[in-house]
Amino acid sequence: MPETIFSRILRREIPADIVFEDEHVLAFRDLHPQAPVHVLFIPKQPIATLNDATPAQAELLGRLLLAAAAYAKAQGFAEDGYRVLMNCNRDGGQTVFHIHLHLLAGRPLTWPPG
């Protein structure tokens, strides 16, 4: 998989405001937030797009979701609500080709998103 900005963040070559980390997942604040809370959750194992994920990586994908939910609960906004989304490929809005979840919260979120 090609080098990405997320690879460099994982190696601590680029600073990031890290808010969560475990063996499988790293989460940090988005540099261009779209809501008062905008955190990116990335797997430490690089996968370019959701289309590239395999059944063997199902547990890792689940860990991303559970990490986002745990963060929302720990930060106290889980009950008010939040949005978790993943973009896939260019037309889906993906700009960094290392899968990642966006967690958005801190204001009412409308639908459709954009």
N, C-alpha and C positions, 0 to 999 in steps of 0.2 A: 504494500500500500504506500502511496506517495507520502512524503513528509507533510504535516499540517501544523498550524499554529497550536492545535491541541496536543500534538506530540511533544512540542517544545515546552508547553505548560506542564505536561506530565513529567518531563525531565528537569523541570524547574529552571529552564533556560530563559523563560519569559515570566515575569511576575504576574500573579493573579491573586485576587482576593478570594482565597479558598475558604469555603464554609463547611465542607464535609469531605471526609476521606475515609475509606476503608480499603481492604485488600483488593477490591474489584472496581470501585467507583471513586471518582473525584468530582467535586462540585465547586463551582466558583461563580461569583457575580458576573453578569454580562456587562461588557464595557459600554453597550448602547442599550440600556434598559428600556423596555416597552411598557413597564408597569413599575410601581414603587418597589416591588420585589421581582427580580428577574434573575434566576439562577440557572446555570447550565450544569447538567449532570452527564458526565461522559464515562464510558467504560475504559478501564486501563488497557484492555485488549482492543486494539484498533479494528473497527469494522467501518468500511467506507460509507455504506448506505444501508437502510433497512432491507433493501433488496438483496444485499450481500450476506445478511445474517442466515445462519444455518440452524437446523433443529438442535444441534449440539450447543448452540449459544442461547437457547431459550432461558436457561437459568440466569445467565448474565443480563439478558434483557429485563427479566423480572426483577433483578437486583436494582436496576436503574429506577424502576417504578417504586419499589419499596423504599429506596433511599430518598426519593423525592417526597413520598408520603411521610416518612419519619421526620424529615426536615420541616415540613409544613406543621406537623404536630409540635415539634420542639420549639418552633418559632411562634406558636400560638395563633396561627391563622387557618389551621385546618378546618375548624368548625365554620368560619366565615366563608371559606371556599377558595379555590385556586384552580388554575388550569395547567395541565401538563400536555405538551405536544411535541411531536417529532416531525421535522420536515424531511422529505425524501426527494433527492435530485433537484435540479435547477428549477423546474416549473413548480415544484412543491415548496420552494423557498430555501432549499439547503445551500449554504454558501461555504461551509467547512465540511469536507468529506471525511469525517470521523463522526459516526452517529452520536447524537446527543439529544437529551430531553431539555426542553425549556420549561421551567416552572415559573408561572406568572401569578402574582397575587398583590393584594394591597389596595385594590379598587374593584368596583364591579366590572366584569368583563362581558362584552357584548358578543352577539352572534349574528351573522357570520363574522369570523375574525378578520377577513381582509381580502 
